[in-house]
Amino acid sequence: MNELDKIIEIIKILRDPIEGCPWDNKQTHNSLLPYLIEETYEVIEAINNKNDNDIKEELGDLLLQILLHSEIASEEKKYNIKEIIKSLSDKMIRRHPHVFKNKKKLNEEQLTKQWKELKQLEGKKILKNNPYSSINSYLPIMLQTLEIGKISSNYKFDWKDYKGPSSKVKEELNEVIHEQEKKKNKHKKIEEEIGDLLFSVINLARHVNVNPELALMKSNQKFIKRFNLMLKNFENKQEFINSTSKDKEMLWNETKSKLKQSN
């Protein structure tokens, strides 16, 4: 028995209603969704940390979620893991005719055109008057915005380079400030302007080949690391709160310098 067959058998045993694990047995597609999301982000974290042992472990945890979902479907007589793998193999061959059939060398523009045509043949139609209908509504909102920009660019409705969205970011930031400084500012209008600003920032990220979701994730991690290191200068939370803004700023800059030197 190979390792794949072994883990499939383990999942079957865990899901057994009599001799299996009560927790594993009661899981459904819907109840497993939070774990699927969590394990996906833990894989991303391990990759960002460049820890091969963690990546291996987290990929295994993600595989567990896939196997649990496939076993649930198998119990319901819908499909099983072998059918999932076959479907994936067929799709990879079907979507790469330039590799597996005609052996043609295609540039990026040709590959994009071929991909769209193949998606339509698979029944994943893009509505004629809504090219954005192909965007997965369950994607994180930043990634949806990134896809909107890519599709718009395919229609030649885009800036030539990063200077366009850079200018737009400045424009939208000024509009946010302008609305906020009004004596009677309305929350709805501020929300709209903040949305426009974020949209422009994500378009700027696209033009400089940066994934905004991953970039923000790294910035969050960097902030937490700096803040926790800064806190070590204080006995407790209240002492930190009572310190002056000037002291906090000075410590923040010192911490920032220390971390830069250590990197």
MOSUL-V958819 format. One record per backbone hydrogen bond with DSSP energy under -0.5 kcal/mol. NH is the residue of the N-H (numbers start at 1). CO is the residue of the C=O. If there is no record, write none. Layout:
# MOSUL-V958819
((NH:CO) (NH:CO))
This chain:
# MOSUL-V958819
((6:2) (7:3) (8:4) (9:5) (10:6) (11:7) (12:8) (13:9) (14:10) (15:11) (16:13) (20:16) (21:14) (25:21) (26:22) (27:23) (27:24) (32:28) (33:29) (33:30) (36:32) (37:33) (38:34) (39:35) (40:36) (41:37) (42:38) (43:39) (44:40) (45:41) (46:42) (47:43) (48:44) (49:45) (50:47) (51:46) (52:50) (55:51) (56:52) (57:53) (58:54) (59:55) (60:56) (61:57) (62:58) (63:59) (64:60) (65:61) (66:62) (67:63) (68:64) (69:65) (70:66) (71:67) (72:68) (73:69) (74:70) (75:71) (76:72) (77:74) (78:73) (84:80) (85:81) (86:82) (87:83) (88:84) (89:85) (90:86) (91:87) (92:88) (93:89) (94:90) (95:91) (96:93) (97:94) (99:96) (100:96) (101:97) (102:97) (103:97) (106:104) (111:107) (112:108) (113:109) (114:110) (115:111) (116:112) (117:113) (118:114) (119:115) (120:116) (121:117) (122:118) (123:120) (124:119) (125:123) (127:125) (130:127) (133:130) (134:131) (135:132) (139:136) (143:140) (144:140) (145:141) (146:142) (147:143) (148:144) (149:145) (150:146) (151:147) (152:148) (153:149) (154:150) (155:151) (155:152) (156:153) (157:152) (158:156) (164:161) (165:161) (166:162) (167:163) (168:164) (169:165) (170:166) (171:167) (172:168) (173:169) (174:170) (175:171) (176:172) (177:173) (178:174) (179:175) (180:176) (181:177) (182:178) (182:179) (185:182) (185:183) (190:186) (191:187) (192:188) (193:189) (194:190) (195:191) (196:192) (197:193) (198:194) (199:195) (200:196) (201:197) (202:198) (203:199) (204:200) (205:201) (206:202) (207:203) (208:204) (209:206) (210:205) (212:210) (215:211) (216:212) (217:213) (218:214) (219:215) (220:216) (221:217) (222:218) (223:219) (224:220) (225:221) (226:222) (227:223) (228:224) (229:225) (230:226) (231:227) (232:228) (232:229) (233:230) (234:231) (240:236) (241:237) (242:238) (243:239) (243:240) (248:244) (249:245) (250:246) (251:247) (252:248) (253:249) (254:250) (255:251) (256:252) (257:253) (258:254) (259:255) (260:256) (261:257) (262:258) (263:259))
